[in-house]
Amino acid sequence: MDKRYESIKFMIETGHITEFKQIFNYIPKSLLGKHLHTNNPRMTRLVTEVDDLTVEEIVSISMLFDVDYEKLTRIVFAQYLKDKKIK
């Protein structure tokens, strides 16, 4: 496992990462895009528009980081709700 993934797992589990977009402070979008078999423009959009993430992608990302999918879902929803209040 990539050490960065272990770091992301730790930060999600300890509450240091509270929104999906914060993951990309530690890994490039392209790395996750490759894992999800998606292109860079879509990854760029997913960072800011988490409502475009599919359930399958959330599960896949949680498996990649070895994090419970419910924890990942929480940070996705936290970002979604925060973004919707701002707009």
N, C-alpha and C positions, 0 to 999 in steps of 0.2 A: 504494500500500500504506500502511496505517495505520502511523505511526511506532512505535506500541506493539507491533505485530506484529514489526517489525524488531528492537526491543529484546528481545522474547521469543526470537526466533530466535538472536540473539547470546548471550543468557544460557543457552539450551539447549546451543548449540554449544560454549560455553566452560565448561560445567559449573556455572554459578551456579544454574540451575534443575535440581534433581535429582529432584523429585517432581512429578507432574501438578498437584496442588493449588497449588503455588507459582506457577503461571501466573496465578492469580487474585489475586495480590498486585499485579499490573500491569494487568489488564483486568477488567471486571466479567463475572460469569457470564452475564449477559443478552446480552452481545455475542457470546460463543461459542455460546450457546443459539440465537440468531437464525441464525447461520451453519449450525448443525446442524439447524435447523427443529424444535427441541424446546422444551418449556416450562420455566419457571423451577424448579418442584419437581423435575423430572428432572435438571436441571443441578446443583441443590444436592446431589442424591443422587450424581451422578457424581463430584463433587469428593471425596467421602469413600468412595465405593464404586466404585473404578475398574474392578472386574471386570464392571460393567454396560456399559462402553464396548464398542461393536461394532468389528470390524475396519474396516468402512466409515467409522465415525466417526473412528477413529485416522488413517486415510489422509486423510480430509477435513481434519482439524485440521492434519496435517503439511503439506498443500498450502496451507492458509490462512497458516501461519507460514513457509512455504517452508523447511521443515526435513525432512530425510530421515526417512521413516516409521519406520525402525529406531531412530533416536535418540529419537523420541517414544515408541515402544514401550518402550524401556529405562526412561524416566522413569515410565511407567505401571506397569511391572512392579516398579520399585524401590519405588514407593509401595505397591503391592499386597503385596509381601513384607514390608515394614516394618509395615504395618497388621496383617497376619496374625500377626506375632511378638508384637505388643503385646496383641492380644486373647486 
